[in-house]
């Protein structure tokens, strides 16, 4: 293997740059040249390659976002687009490709793998919804961003006897919402994985008030409904409860990676290069019980990653 390429795809996640840095430096250590692909699969189709030297990644480990930029590509969903992307790699003598992103990005990577291009994926998404790895790059940072906001809001909720609805990101999964609720001491968590029951929520709010608690925090995963929709439902079902909505939004995706994210990103970037060198491809660099393991790419989306049942029980038990 003489030349590899690296791209980032889908939503940005803190730690992507750390993974790029590790891949480039590990490749250079083994005498492999590295090219970066700008704008994800869209850039791959258009041939947006650029050479990346060791010094080009010398000061990016602490930076959020991705130096290669990222996008979502409708063209890559077509056979014609994938063929063009594959040809761009052939034209530049690319021996292997590292794809940094989520399960959607890995579906695209698998298509290239089936076309004969050795591919290794690195899981990077704040949602932590990629099966086959305990943690994805960016999740810890996003979680701490959300937690910091919730702790600040808790001060105000307590001071003014308020009910706050805090809407967090996560698409169709509740990892950010659940762990924010537990670590932030929120009374309630509304998650995509648990059927929503407005009656049960109102009952819990009433019981909490009767016990003498005059403020509450509801952590809402965006995949269930918007914070304002939940606010309206509460106003209809429990007129005595006036909720204030805070939507954290894209602030959760930015910023410097936490030490944890920077560390696992570095490990995953280096491991991805090792996999290519050892002839293991069509896999993701997964983190399982503290160890790096190769996970077949289809496994990352064919089985849905489950929430920790212990944390689900804790939210229920501690909401009194």
Kinemage of the C-alpha trace (Angstrom):
@kinemage 1
@onewidth
@group {chain A} dominant
@subgroup {mainchain}
@vectorlist {calphas} color= white
{ca unk a 1} P 0.000 0.000 0.000
{ca unk a 2} L 1.567 3.252 -1.189
{ca unk a 3} L -1.185 5.869 -1.185
{ca unk a 4} L -4.384 6.312 0.809
{ca unk a 5} L -7.101 8.955 0.956
{ca unk a 6} L -9.113 10.306 3.896
{ca unk a 7} L -12.522 11.976 3.829
{ca unk a 8} L -15.083 13.199 6.348
{ca unk a 9} L -18.764 12.781 5.607
{ca unk a 10} L -22.119 13.739 7.118
{ca unk a 11} L -22.424 15.989 10.155
{ca unk a 12} L -19.260 17.361 11.714
{ca unk a 13} L -18.191 16.058 15.119
{ca unk a 14} L -15.529 17.305 17.559
{ca unk a 15} L -12.498 15.049 17.166
{ca unk a 16} L -12.657 14.541 13.400
{ca unk a 17} L -9.476 16.585 13.003
{ca unk a 18} L -7.716 14.467 15.616
{ca unk a 19} L -8.614 11.348 13.614
{ca unk a 20} L -7.331 12.918 10.376
{ca unk a 21} L -4.095 13.882 12.106
{ca unk a 22} L -3.520 10.386 13.453
{ca unk a 23} L -4.250 8.746 10.092
{ca unk a 24} L -1.897 11.071 8.226
{ca unk a 25} L 0.929 10.677 10.721
{ca unk a 26} L 0.547 6.922 11.041
{ca unk a 27} L 0.552 6.600 7.261
{ca unk a 28} L 3.692 8.746 7.002
{ca unk a 29} L 5.400 6.627 9.659
{ca unk a 30} L 4.886 3.605 7.425
{ca unk a 31} L 5.992 5.411 4.271
{ca unk a 32} L 2.488 5.833 2.851
{ca unk a 33} L 1.423 9.028 1.106
{ca unk a 34} L -1.900 10.521 2.113
{ca unk a 35} L -4.437 12.580 0.194
{ca unk a 36} L -7.335 14.442 1.717
{ca unk a 37} L -10.717 14.594 -0.011
{ca unk a 38} L -12.575 17.841 0.546
{ca unk a 39} L -16.373 17.986 0.969
{ca unk a 40} L -16.899 14.275 1.583
{ca unk a 41} L -18.403 12.061 -1.119
{ca unk a 42} L -19.365 15.120 -3.122
{ca unk a 43} L -15.703 16.066 -3.333
{ca unk a 44} L -14.759 12.481 -4.129
{ca unk a 45} L -17.026 12.573 -7.183
{ca unk a 46} L -15.558 15.912 -8.306
{ca unk a 47} L -11.940 14.889 -7.678
{ca unk a 48} L -11.310 17.393 -4.883
{ca unk a 49} L -8.117 15.737 -3.640
{ca unk a 50} L -5.170 17.449 -2.019
{ca unk a 51} L -1.923 16.132 -0.662
{ca unk a 52} L -1.626 16.207 3.126
{ca unk a 53} L 1.813 16.264 4.683
{ca unk a 54} L 2.666 15.608 8.319
{ca unk a 55} L 3.154 19.330 9.008
{ca unk a 56} L -0.269 20.133 7.545
{ca unk a 57} L -1.889 18.422 10.514
{ca unk a 58} L 0.511 19.726 13.139
{ca unk a 59} L -1.939 22.031 14.926
{ca unk a 60} L -5.384 20.605 14.278
{ca unk a 61} L -5.835 18.113 17.123
{ca unk a 62} L -7.490 20.734 19.344
{ca unk a 63} L -9.750 22.167 16.639
{ca unk a 64} L -13.416 21.323 16.223
{ca unk a 65} L -15.055 20.647 12.875
{ca unk a 66} L -13.041 19.107 10.057
{ca unk a 67} L -10.174 20.606 8.084
{ca unk a 68} L -11.400 18.675 5.034
{ca unk a 69} L -14.916 20.082 5.367
{ca unk a 70} L -17.916 17.842 4.916
{ca unk a 71} L -21.203 17.584 3.067
{ca unk a 72} L -24.058 15.256 2.218
{ca unk a 73} L -24.097 14.034 -1.373
{ca unk a 74} L -27.257 13.190 -3.292
{ca unk a 75} L -25.166 12.263 -6.330
{ca unk a 76} L -23.314 9.563 -4.430
{ca unk a 77} L -26.626 7.786 -3.844
{ca unk a 78} L -26.735 7.036 -7.579
{ca unk a 79} L -24.771 4.299 -9.329
{ca unk a 80} L -23.373 6.856 -11.748
{ca unk a 81} L -22.073 9.002 -8.901
{ca unk a 82} L -20.395 6.053 -7.182
{ca unk a 83} L -18.748 4.924 -10.407
{ca unk a 84} L -17.347 8.402 -10.934
{ca unk a 85} L -16.038 8.483 -7.351
{ca unk a 86} L -14.389 5.103 -7.833
{ca unk a 87} L -12.766 6.277 -11.068
{ca unk a 88} L -11.385 9.372 -9.357
{ca unk a 89} L -9.605 7.071 -6.891
{ca unk a 90} L -8.245 4.902 -9.708
{ca unk a 91} L -6.954 7.958 -11.551
{ca unk a 92} L -4.882 8.887 -8.495
{ca unk a 93} L -3.696 5.364 -7.679
{ca unk a 94} L -5.504 5.296 -4.335
{ca unk a 95} L -4.868 1.960 -2.617
{ca unk a 96} L -7.226 2.502 0.306
{ca unk a 97} L -9.791 4.964 1.646
{ca unk a 98} L -10.567 6.000 5.230
{ca unk a 99} L -14.098 7.330 5.755
{ca unk a 100} L -14.788 9.331 8.932
{ca unk a 101} L -18.488 9.668 9.682
{ca unk a 102} L -21.649 7.906 10.845
{ca unk a 103} L -23.620 4.895 9.680
{ca unk a 104} L -24.922 6.721 6.612
{ca unk a 105} L -21.358 7.439 5.555
{ca unk a 106} L -20.489 3.786 6.146
{ca unk a 107} L -23.239 2.654 3.795
{ca unk a 108} L -21.516 4.679 1.105
{ca unk a 109} L -18.133 3.273 2.106
{ca unk a 110} L -19.520 -0.252 1.786
{ca unk a 111} L -20.627 0.458 -1.774
{ca unk a 112} L -17.067 1.485 -2.656
{ca unk a 113} L -15.735 -1.601 -0.893
{ca unk a 114} L -17.984 -3.770 -3.073
{ca unk a 115} L -16.542 -1.999 -6.113
{ca unk a 116} L -13.072 -3.186 -5.152
{ca unk a 117} L -11.710 -0.213 -3.205
{ca unk a 118} L -10.355 -1.170 0.258
{ca unk a 119} L -12.201 0.984 2.804
{ca unk a 120} L -12.009 1.410 6.587
{ca unk a 121} L -14.504 3.512 8.544
{ca unk a 122} L -13.961 5.642 11.640
{ca unk a 123} L -17.151 6.320 13.672
{ca unk a 124} L -17.608 10.057 14.175
{ca unk a 125} L -21.015 11.429 15.116
{ca unk a 126} L -22.278 13.238 18.188
{ca unk a 127} L -25.335 10.943 18.184
{ca unk a 128} L -23.358 7.838 19.290
{ca unk a 129} L -25.812 5.727 17.272
{ca unk a 130} L -23.285 3.578 15.374
{ca unk a 131} L -23.549 -0.071 16.348
{ca unk a 132} L -20.358 -2.022 17.022
{ca unk a 133} L -18.532 0.646 19.007
{ca unk a 134} L -19.066 1.732 22.603
{ca unk a 135} L -18.414 5.374 21.749
{ca unk a 136} L -18.276 7.475 18.615
{ca unk a 137} L -15.994 10.466 18.133
{ca unk a 138} L -17.761 13.658 19.189
{ca unk a 139} L -20.335 12.177 21.550
{ca unk a 140} L -18.465 12.961 24.754
{ca unk a 141} L -17.876 16.575 23.727
{ca unk a 142} L -21.505 17.090 22.677
{ca unk a 143} L -22.681 15.494 25.910
{ca unk a 144} L -20.551 17.844 28.003
{ca unk a 145} L -21.777 20.847 26.012
{ca unk a 146} L -25.381 19.851 26.686
{ca unk a 147} L -24.623 19.107 30.325
{ca unk a 148} L -23.024 22.506 30.861
{ca unk a 149} L -26.154 24.189 29.469
{ca unk a 150} L -28.485 22.075 31.621
{ca unk a 151} L -26.557 22.882 34.786
{ca unk a 152} L -26.850 26.591 34.046
{ca unk a 153} L -30.564 26.270 33.304
{ca unk a 154} L -31.065 24.324 36.518
{ca unk a 155} L -29.858 27.329 38.508
{ca unk a 156} L -32.482 29.527 36.856
{ca unk a 157} L -35.211 26.896 37.140
{ca unk a 158} L -34.592 26.608 40.873
{ca unk a 159} L -34.439 30.375 41.376
{ca unk a 160} L -37.718 31.047 39.543
{ca unk a 161} L -39.681 27.827 40.203
{ca unk a 162} L -39.718 27.102 36.490
{ca unk a 163} L -40.331 24.090 34.295
{ca unk a 164} L -37.738 23.899 31.532
{ca unk a 165} L -37.855 21.790 28.381
{ca unk a 166} L -34.340 21.373 27.004
{ca unk a 167} L -34.233 20.037 23.440
{ca unk a 168} L -30.987 18.262 22.558
{ca unk a 169} L -29.718 16.725 19.319
{ca unk a 170} L -29.412 13.032 18.507
{ca unk a 171} L -31.686 12.472 15.504
{ca unk a 172} L -33.630 9.249 16.085
{ca unk a 173} L -31.699 8.083 19.150
{ca unk a 174} L -31.629 9.223 22.749
{ca unk a 175} L -28.020 8.783 23.880
{ca unk a 176} L -27.348 12.501 24.379
{ca unk a 177} L -30.732 13.076 26.026
{ca unk a 178} L -30.482 10.096 28.372
{ca unk a 179} L -26.970 10.745 29.635
{ca unk a 180} L -27.613 14.485 29.925
{ca unk a 181} L -30.681 13.737 32.026
{ca unk a 182} L -28.771 11.402 34.342
{ca unk a 183} L -25.652 13.565 34.736
{ca unk a 184} L -27.645 16.804 34.917
{ca unk a 185} L -30.135 15.559 37.495
{ca unk a 186} L -33.125 16.162 35.222
{ca unk a 187} L -36.453 14.823 36.400
{ca unk a 188} L -37.616 13.531 33.029
{ca unk a 189} L -36.163 12.310 29.729
{ca unk a 190} L -38.251 12.027 26.553
{ca unk a 191} L -36.540 9.571 24.204
{ca unk a 192} L -37.226 8.131 20.722
{ca unk a 193} L -36.680 4.602 22.046
{ca unk a 194} L -39.494 4.902 24.620
{ca unk a 195} L -43.127 5.409 23.470
{ca unk a 196} L -44.162 8.906 24.525
{ca unk a 197} L -47.110 9.198 26.930
{ca unk a 198} L -48.151 12.789 27.654
{ca unk a 199} L -50.534 11.574 30.355
{ca unk a 200} L -47.771 9.782 32.230
{ca unk a 201} L -45.530 12.846 32.000
{ca unk a 202} L -48.261 15.112 33.385
{ca unk a 203} L -48.875 12.636 36.209
{ca unk a 204} L -45.180 12.691 37.150
{ca unk a 205} L -45.082 16.494 37.054
{ca unk a 206} L -48.097 16.679 39.365
{ca unk a 207} L -46.594 14.141 41.782
{ca unk a 208} L -43.338 16.098 41.816
{ca unk a 209} L -45.146 19.323 42.682
{ca unk a 210} L -47.224 17.655 45.395
{ca unk a 211} L -44.000 16.390 46.969
{ca unk a 212} L -42.867 19.996 47.357
{ca unk a 213} L -40.688 20.427 44.286
{ca unk a 214} L -41.496 23.619 42.417
{ca unk a 215} L -39.117 23.317 39.464
{ca unk a 216} L -38.331 20.589 36.959
{ca unk a 217} L -36.181 19.859 33.914
{ca unk a 218} L -37.340 17.794 30.951
{ca unk a 219} L -34.623 16.664 28.544
{ca unk a 220} L -36.133 16.081 25.111
{ca unk a 221} L -34.439 14.261 22.238
{ca unk a 222} L -35.131 16.101 18.972
{ca unk a 223} L -36.230 12.874 17.262
{ca unk a 224} L -39.415 12.662 19.344
{ca unk a 225} L -40.785 16.146 18.637
{ca unk a 226} L -39.657 19.730 18.963
{ca unk a 227} L -39.483 21.462 22.307
{ca unk a 228} L -42.265 23.809 21.235
{ca unk a 229} L -44.524 20.897 20.283
{ca unk a 230} L -44.047 19.409 23.740
{ca unk a 231} L -44.709 22.834 25.255
{ca unk a 232} L -48.058 22.966 23.422
{ca unk a 233} L -49.006 19.447 24.498
{ca unk a 234} L -48.282 20.291 28.133
{ca unk a 235} L -50.318 23.486 27.873
{ca unk a 236} L -53.273 21.444 26.584
{ca unk a 237} L -53.012 18.526 28.989
{ca unk a 238} L -51.728 20.337 32.096
{ca unk a 239} L -52.793 23.995 31.975
{ca unk a 240} L -51.163 24.734 35.322
{ca unk a 241} L -47.687 24.035 33.972
{ca unk a 242} L -46.112 26.768 31.880
{ca unk a 243} L -42.916 25.404 30.334
{ca unk a 244} L -39.976 27.415 29.012
{ca unk a 245} L -38.202 25.920 25.980
{ca unk a 246} L -34.473 25.991 25.300
{ca unk a 247} L -33.205 24.454 22.045
{ca unk a 248} L -29.472 23.782 22.207
{ca unk a 249} L -29.164 23.071 18.474
{ca unk a 250} L -25.896 23.057 16.565
{ca unk a 251} L -23.852 24.425 19.454
{ca unk a 252} L -23.528 20.757 20.445
{ca unk a 253} L -21.573 19.956 17.271
{ca unk a 254} L -18.887 22.605 17.545
{ca unk a 255} L -15.957 23.370 19.789
{ca unk a 256} L -12.689 21.716 20.716
{ca unk a 257} L -12.935 17.977 21.407
{ca unk a 258} L -12.822 16.756 24.979
{ca unk a 259} L -9.727 14.858 26.086
{ca unk a 260} L -11.702 11.633 25.721
{ca unk a 261} L -12.786 12.398 22.157
{ca unk a 262} L -9.305 13.524 21.125
{ca unk a 263} L -7.867 10.313 22.556
{ca unk a 264} L -10.269 7.852 20.939
{ca unk a 265} L -10.074 9.775 17.655
{ca unk a 266} L -6.297 9.424 17.692
{ca unk a 267} L -6.530 5.720 18.464
{ca unk a 268} L -9.122 5.143 15.748
{ca unk a 269} L -7.197 7.119 13.117
{ca unk a 270} L -4.042 5.115 13.706
{ca unk a 271} L -5.946 1.824 13.888
{ca unk a 272} L -7.674 2.505 10.551
{ca unk a 273} L -4.277 2.778 8.845
{ca unk a 274} L -3.126 -0.402 10.594
{ca unk a 275} L -6.186 -2.239 9.275
{ca unk a 276} L -5.427 -1.191 5.709
{ca unk a 277} L -1.790 -2.244 6.077
{ca unk a 278} L -2.820 -5.652 7.405
{ca unk a 279} L -5.348 -6.232 4.640
{ca unk a 280} L -8.411 -5.822 6.880
{ca unk a 281} L -10.910 -3.643 5.082
{ca unk a 282} L -14.637 -3.325 4.690
{ca unk a 283} L -14.548 -2.723 8.438
{ca unk a 284} L -14.962 0.045 11.002
{ca unk a 285} L -12.441 0.868 13.708
{ca unk a 286} L -14.594 0.074 16.717
{ca unk a 287} L -13.946 0.670 20.409
{ca unk a 288} L -15.251 -2.235 22.515
{ca unk a 289} L -14.464 -2.563 26.223
{ca unk a 290} L -11.496 -0.250 25.817
{ca unk a 291} L -9.943 -2.179 22.914
{ca unk a 292} L -9.801 -1.390 19.210
{ca unk a 293} L -11.525 -4.047 17.097
{ca unk a 294} L -12.427 -4.374 13.391
{ca unk a 295} L -16.208 -4.373 12.914
{ca unk a 296} L -17.717 -5.373 9.536
{ca unk a 297} L -19.283 -2.255 8.062
{ca unk a 298} L -22.792 -3.738 7.568
{ca unk a 299} L -22.918 -4.491 11.315
{ca unk a 300} L -22.852 -0.758 12.006
{ca unk a 301} L -26.342 -0.203 10.616
{ca unk a 302} L -28.052 -3.604 10.442
{ca unk a 303} L -28.546 -3.737 14.228
{ca unk a 304} L -29.778 -0.746 16.195
{ca unk a 305} L -27.580 0.318 19.074
{ca unk a 306} L -29.416 0.117 22.385
{ca unk a 307} L -29.531 2.537 25.279
{ca unk a 308} L -28.097 1.475 28.618
{ca unk a 309} L -31.058 -0.046 30.541
{ca unk a 310} L -29.446 0.867 33.871
{ca unk a 311} L -29.499 4.555 32.951
{ca unk a 312} L -33.136 4.290 31.881
{ca unk a 313} L -34.004 2.873 35.296
{ca unk a 314} L -32.023 5.594 37.052
{ca unk a 315} L -33.992 8.374 35.374
{ca unk a 316} L -37.201 6.745 36.555
{ca unk a 317} L -36.006 6.032 40.093
{ca unk a 318} L -34.451 9.445 40.705
{ca unk a 319} L -37.346 11.503 39.314
{ca unk a 320} L -39.233 11.481 42.634
